Amino acid sequence: MPFSRFNWVVAIAALLAIFSSAEGKHLRERQDGHWVDTWASMPQLTEPANLPPAPYNQSGSVFVNSTIRQTIHTSIGGDKIRIRISNAFGTTNLPITAVTVALPFNGSAGVSAIQTNTLHTVTFSGSPNYTIPNGALVVSDPINFRVAPTSMLTVTIYFKDGQTTNFITSHPGSRTTSWMAFGNQVSTANITDSNRQGVQHWYFLSAVEVYTSRDYSSFAIVGDSITDGRGSDNDKNNRWPDLVLARMQANKDTSSIAVINQAAGGNRILYDGLGPNALGRIDRDVLSHSGVKYAMIFEGVNDIGTGATDAVSQKVIGDRLIAAFKQMVIRLQAADITVFGSTITPFSAPGYNVTMESYSDPEREKTRQRVNKFIRESGIFDEVVDFDKMLRNETHPEQLQAALQGGDYLHPNGAGYKKISDAFPLDIF
């Protein structure tokens, strides 16, 4: 039967659709760049003590008619960025009214002033405002904005109506000062109002991505307070991952690798605590992030240290930690991510003095040694970084070296973090 005009139109439309689809695929394949996280923080349900101070925190709402100005520390640079904002733990919508990015005054961390000549408006799906549903995340439109490696960036967010809940998303251990004030001040040169308040927390920010060439990637570290920077200095960016990043940026073989810190104080592998358990957050905190090629798991101390001290309980904890490490490695390697294991550092005070450090216990030390033996010898990790060997007291291996511990024999001090950085093997990348 001869083709009618309608038949010909349908056939041509079908061919054009095929060609268009193929061309679109080829265009995507020809792109020479991709998005990579240059910074990220692990989102958490905000504990009551870490909610914003009054009057920015009221019964049933936070940040009503409020601006938050926050600074973050980049890893790698680029000419185009995107901002991720998270409502992962919010129980209601998060209505964002306006967002800007700029370079901070003097390029400093934790400052309330910006360089106004660098100010850019941020949009989401073409709109300057966006309502994020509970449990969701939003990614901004690309912003033509140059960020340098290991530099500071300011993100300012205004909430006209606030969020109508006291269950919100944040990262309490920012070690970086954020500023809040009333009114829309996203374009203000310096927040100086008498009602302004500063806190060392990040609220709602999840990641900053850069668009860069395909030879760039990121290194995600899943950790606890030792990685989150307990004992480091506010507004100094001297956590051990920051110090390792500085070394990586100075080395031509690793300068294309971003470092994203996905740690939280008190975090555990097997149970929720301060933040979801590590086994449960691998998808959100590693696999869902842009450009991750390497990952490290540096956890376990809080599982062992909060567990009962009898031999049976510690045997169960050790068994479950080993099984969890295997699961996390399987899932990460399935995504083509190179996985680094890291040994658990000592946590007992001299004489197993529980007054100095409550985790101190000989049975718990046996579990630490057993799990570390697995990490070193199992062969499931692509590489192993031996933090225990770096920091332990060789005479009393259950303890951190006295000169490297921060007063509780659990957390390193500044010298301890520097020791980790100096000894961190860059040839594993």
N, C-alpha and C positions, 0 to 999 in steps of 0.2 A: 504494500500500500504506500503511495507516495507521501512524503512528509508534508504536512500542512505548515502554514506560517507559524502556528503555535508550536508545532513540534520542533521547528528549527530554532525558535527562540529559546525553548527549554534546553535543547541540546547545546546551543552556544553558551547559555548561562552555566550549564553544568561544566563545560570545558573551562570557562573562565574561572569558575570556583576551584577546579582542580589546579589550574596554573597558579591562581592566587595563593592557594594553600601551599603549593610547592615552593613558590617564590618566598612566601613568608618564612617557611622552614629554612630555606637557604640563607635568607637575610639573618635569621637568628644564628645560624651556624657560622656566618661570616663575621659576626661581632667579635672584636678582639679584646673585649673586656668583660668584667662581671662585678657583681657587688660582693664586698667583703666587709665584715665587721671590723671597725677600727677601735671600737670600745663597746663594752657591754657590762651590765650588772645583773646579778641574779634577783629576780623579783620575789618578794615575800609578802605574806600576810602581815601587816603592821601590828606589832604588839601595842597594847594601850600606852605603855611608857614611851613609845616611839612615834605616836601620833603627833601631828603638829601641835604646838602649844596654843593655849587660849590667847586671843580670841579666834584663832583660825581653826580651832576644833571646838565644835559645839555638840550637844546631844543630838545625834542623828544626822549630822552633816559636818563636812570639812571644807575649808578653802572657799567659802561663799564670798563672792566679789573680791577674789584674792589673786595676786600674781606670785608665782614662784620663779626665782632666778637661780639656775644651777649650772655649775661648771663641771666639765668632764675632760679627761686626759686621753688624747688620741694615741694610737700606736703607729699606724702607717698613714701616709698622706694621700691626697687626691684632690681633683678639681671639682668633683660633684659628690654631694652627700645626700643621705636620707636619714630621717629620725624615726625610731620606733618608740611608741608610747603604749604602755601596757595597763590593762585593767584586769589582769589575771586573777586577782583575789578580791576585786570589788564585787559587792553583792547587788549593786545597782549600776545604772548607766553612768559613764564618766563623760559629761558634756564639756568638751574643750571649746573655748570661745576664740582664742587667738594664740599663736605661737610665733616666736621669732628666734633666729640664731644670729650670733655675732661673735667676734673675738673679744675676750675679756680685756679690761684695762691692764696694760703692761704685760699681757699674756699670762696673768697670774691665776692660780687656783683659788677658789673660794672668795672671790671679790664680788662686790655688788655693782660695780661699774663696767660698762662696755665701751668699745670703740664704735661710736655710732656710724662712722663712715663704712663699717663692714656689715651693718644691719640688713638682714633679709627676712621677709615674711615667709612663713612655712604654710603650705597648703596640703590638704588631704583629699585625694580624688577631686582636685580642682577647687576645693572650698577652703577658706581660711578657718572654718570651724568644723567640728566633727563630734558626733556622739558615739562613744565606744561602748558597746554592750558589755554587760557583766561577763567576766571570764575571757574577754577578747583582747586583741592587739591591733593597732593601726600603724601602717607604714606611710610616711609622708611621700609626697611627690618629690622627684629629684630636685635638688637645689644647686644651682651653679655657685659654688662656694668653695674656695680653696682652703684646705686645712693642711698644715705641715705635719710631718711625723713628730711624735712626742710633744705635741703642743696642746694648749688649752682651748676649749670651745665653750661658749655660753649658750644655753637654751633657756628661754623665758616663756612661761605658759601662764595664760590668764583664764580663770574660771569665773564666769559671771554668776552662775547659779550654784557653783560648788558641786560636791558629790553628796548625795543624800544618804549617807551611811557612815558608820565609823569603822567599817571593814574595808580597808583600802590597800593598795599595792605600793610598796616602797622597797628601798634597800637601806636598812638602818645603819649599816657599817660603812658609810661612804668615806669616812675620814676626810671629807671635803665639805666646806661650809656652803649651805644653800640659804637663800634669803627670801623672805616672804613679806608682802605688804598688801594693803587694801587698794582696790581700784585696778584699772587696766594700765599696767606699766611695762608692757612688753617692748615699747620703744624708748623708754626712759633711759637717759644716759647713766644715771646712778640712782639707785633706790636708797633714799636718805630719810624717808618719812620717820617721824617719831614713833610710829607704831610698828616699824619693821622689826623682824626678829630673824636671827640666824641660828640654824641647827646643822649638825653634822649627819644629815640623812639625804638620800635622793628619793624623790617621790615621782612615780609613774614612768620615768625614763627607763627604757629597756636596752636600747642599743643605738649606736650611730654607725652607719655604713658608708663606705666610700666606693665609688666606681673606679676600677683600676684594671690594669692588664691581667691576663689570665695566669701569669706566673706569680701573682700575689695570692696569699692565703692567710688563714688565721689559726691560732693555737689556743684552744679552749681549756681552761684549768678548772676542774670540778674539785672544790675544796671546802675547808671549814675556816675557823677564825685565824689559823696560821697563814692561810693564803689571803683571807679577807683583810689582813693587816693589823690584827690586834697587837698593840705595842708600837706601831709605827706612828708617825707624826701627822696631825691634821694639816691639810693643805700643802703637804710636801711630796705626795706621790712617791713614798719610799717603802712601799710594801715590797716583798721579795719579787713578785712578778713585775713590778715597775722597774726594779733594778736589773732584772734579767732582760727586760725589753730594751733598756739603754744599751746593754752589751750587744744584743741582737742587732740593734740599729747601727751600731758602730762596725758590724761585721758584714761584709758584702754578701756573704753566703746566706745570711739570715735576715737581712734588712727588709726583705719582701714579706716577712711573716708578722702579722699582727698578734698581739697577746690580749685575750679577753678573759677577764677574771670572773668566773662563775662560782664564787665561794660565798659562804655566809657563816658568821660566827655561830658555834653550837651545832652546825649541821651534822647529820649522821647518815649512814648508808642505809640502815635497816628500818629506822623509825623517823617519823616527822618530829621536829623539834622547833628550832629557829629556822623555818623554811621546810619545804617538803624533803623527804628522804632522797638521797642521791640516786638510788636505783629508780625512783619514780620520776625524777626530773631530767633524766638524760635526754629525752625527746625534746622537751621545751628549751633546755639550757645549753644543749650542744647541737643536736641533729637539726633543729629548726633554724639555726643561725647561718648567716651567709658566709660562704667561703671557708668553712672549717675543714682543714686538712689534717690537723694534729689535735689530740686531746690527751689530757693527763688526769688521772684519778689520784688525788692526794687526800684521802679520808680514811676514817676508821678509828681514830683516837677517841672520839666521843661515844662511839658504840661500845668500845671496850671499857672506857672510863666511867660510863654511867651504868654499866651492867653489874649485877650481883657478883660478889667476890668468891663465891664457892666454886669449886672445880667443875661441877656439872654445868652450872650456868655459863661459865667462861668457855667450856668446851662447845656448847651450843652456839655462843656468839662467834667463836672462831670458825666453826663449820659454816654458819650462815654468811659471814663476811667473805669467806673464800668462794662460796657459791655465787654471791652477789657480784664479786669481781669478775667471775667467769661470764655472768650474764651481761654485764655492762660492756665487756670486751667484745663479746659476740655481736652485740647490737651496733657498736661503734665501727667495728671492722667490716660489718655488712654494708655500711655506708661508705666504705673505702677510706675510712679515717685511720691514720696511724695512731696507735694507743701506747702511751707511756705509763708504766706503773711507777709508783713512788712509795718507798718504805715509810712506815709510821714512826714518827720521832718519839724519843723518850718522854715520859710524863710523870715520873715519880720523883718526889722530893727526897733529900738525904734521910736515910733511916726509914723510908716509906712513911714519912711524917704526913698524916692526913690533914693536919692543921695547916701546913704550908701548901699542900696540894691534895685535894680530896680524891683525885684519881689514884693516888699512890697505893699500890698493893702488889705483893709478890705474884699472886695468881693472875692478876691482870697483865703483869709483865710477861708471864709465860705465854699468854694469848698473843700479845704484841710480837714476841719473838717467833711464835708459830706462824702467824699471818705474814710477817716479814720474810720468813723462810720461803713461804709459798710465792710471795711477790718476786723474790729474787730468782727462784729456781724452777718455777712451774713452766716457764717458756711461753705462757699465753700472751704476754705483753711484747710489743715490738721492740721496746727498749725499757730499761729500768733505771730510774734516778734514785740513788741511795741517800736520801735525806738523813736517815738514821746514822749512817756512817759519817756524814758531814758534821753533825751536831753532838753526837753522844760523847759522854765522858768515858774514855777507854778503861779507866780503873773501875768505874761504877756505870756500866752500860745502860742501866735502867734510868739514868739521869742525863739531862742535858749538861753540857759543859757549863761550869759556873759562870764563866765570862760571857756566855752566849745566851743565858736565860733571862727572862724579863721579870723575875721576882716570884713567879709561881711554879717554876720548873716545868711548866706546860708550854708556854709561849716563848719563842725567841725574843730577844731584844733587838735593837738596831744593829748591833754587831753580828747577831745571829742571822738576821735577814741578809746582811752583806755577805756573810760567809756562804749562805745558800747561793746567792747570786754569783759570787766569785767562782764557786765550785760547780755551778750548773754546766753540764756538758752541751755545748752548742752543736757538736758534731752528730747529735742524734737526729737532727732535722734533715 
